[in-house]
Amino acid sequence: MTDLPRLLEIAEGAVAIAADLVESRPPGAVHSKGDRDMASDTDIAVEQAVRAHLAKETPQIAFLGEEEGAHPGEGELSWVLDPIDGTVNYLHGVPLWGISLGLVAGTSQRLGVLHFPRLGTRYTAAEGLGAFRNGEAIRVSRCEQLSEALVMAGDFAVGADAAARNRPRTALIDLLVPRVQRIRMLGTAALHLALVADGSLDASIMFSNKPWDTSAGVIIAREAGAIVVDVDGSPHDVASGATIALSPGIAEELLPLI
């Protein structure tokens, strides 16, 4: 049986290494990854440091990083890392960015650690063990009226097919504006999911699902009591196309609109 409490300790140690590194150095050179998408030297350095630490602590577990891809292991377990989720925010000096480390088994999220150094918050969860912010248990909001809901919309797409991919995003915003209290967009999937988990937000809707962006946040939100589904309402996993997390109290109103 997988020892989730022990693996969560290892994950927290890895994220602490990442936080110390990212806070101790400037971003460095910026490398283009396509249309308006980029990584800094610090993104790459953090990923390399975390991968090396986890290879030492858990050599049997595979590793997937946003910047340098997959490294094989044994069995179905895999660490999934976004060294800096919200790189554009980070490069612009906006404090809304964080480190996201999850553990998945096949396509199922098993544990996650999210750390936001400039906000002073760390979120943790493991399957069946609950969700925590800075060591205190957290739960999703009790909102039951969509008109009172603060909803987070995922970032807009970039790239060659951005116009087509953004049409459903803008259509959703048009649909929700007259129905919800407010819509926000923070530029970091990890923080969207963390704020749903701790009840600050009532829903987060992202028409994308990159595992390094969402694996840690999904298990944290789910352990805090959120409903987390794909765009068709099926349970969310690593292979899902979208990432929708919401308080159960607004599910009946919100999910049909999506």
Helices and strands as residue ranges (DSSP letters): H 4-23, E 30-34, E 37-40, H 41-57, E 62-65, E 69-71, E 77-85, H 87-92, E 98-105, E 108-116, E 121-126, E 131-133, E 136-137, G 146-148, E 150-153, H 162-176, E 182-184, H 189-197, E 203-206, H 211-223, E 227-229, E 243-246, G 248-250, H 251-257
